[in-house]
Amino acid sequence: MTYSLTDLVGNIGVAMIVFAYFRLQIGRWRSRDLPYLLFNLFGAILVVVSLVFDFNLSTMILQIFWIVISLVGLAHLYRDRHRMETGP
């Protein structure tokens, strides 16, 4: 087995997702914190990039859901912050 640049990219993405989840579990981040959402989003994107070169359907489906859920979280965060700035 050879270890390619795309493997590295995918592994960085996995590390980002696992790191975010770890920080959540030890109470350093909350599920609505911007870093948590961004680490999940960009981690999943990096895994998708690696999947373009070495495709796995199950993993691709998981990453697409991970990206969508992260985007939903970011939209909620933006909406909540916008409401706080503009008032009720």
N, C-alpha and C positions, 0 to 999 in steps of 0.2 A: 504494500500500500504506500502510495506517495502522499505527501502532505503538501497541498498546493496553497496558493494565496487565497483562493476562495474558501478553503477549509479554515484558514486563519480568520477570515472575515466572519464566517459562520460561528466559529468558536468565540470570537469577541462578542458577537451578538448574544450567544447563549450565556456568556459570563455576565453581560449587562443585565439580562433578565433575572438570572439567579441572584446577582448582587442586589438588585432592586427588591426582590422578594425577601431576601435575608434582612435587609434594612427595615422592611415593613414588619417582619416577624419580631425583631428585637426592639421595635418601638421607636426607631430613629426617623422613619418616614411614616406618613399616613397615606392612605390610598388616594387621597385627593391632592397630595403634594406634587408640585410641578416636576421635581427631579424624578420621582417615582414613575410618573406617567411618561416622561421623556425617555427614561432608561428602557422602559418596556417597549415603547414605540420604536425607538431606534435599534434596540436589540433585535426586535422581530424583523425589522427591515433588513438588517445585516444577515439574519438567517435566511430570509427570502433571497437575497443576493446570492448567497452560497447555493441555494436550491436551484437557481437558474442553471447552474453548471453541473449539479449532481442532484437531479430531481427525485423527490420522495413525496407522493401525494398526501399521505397522512400528515407529514410535517408541514407541508405547504398549507393545508387546510387549517391546522392549528395556528400557524403564523398569521394567516389572513384574519382569523378571529381575534388574535392578540392585537393586531394593528387596529382593527375596527373598534374593539373595546377600549383601547388606549385613546383613540380619537374621540370616542364618546366621552371619556373621562376628561379630556382636554376641553371639549366643548362645554361640559358642565362647569369646569373650573373657570373658563372664560366668562360664561354667563353669570356665575356667582360673583366674580370680581367686578364685572360690569354693573351689576345690580348694586353692589356696595358703593361703587363710585358715584352712581347717579341717584341713589336713594330709592325709597320705596315707590 
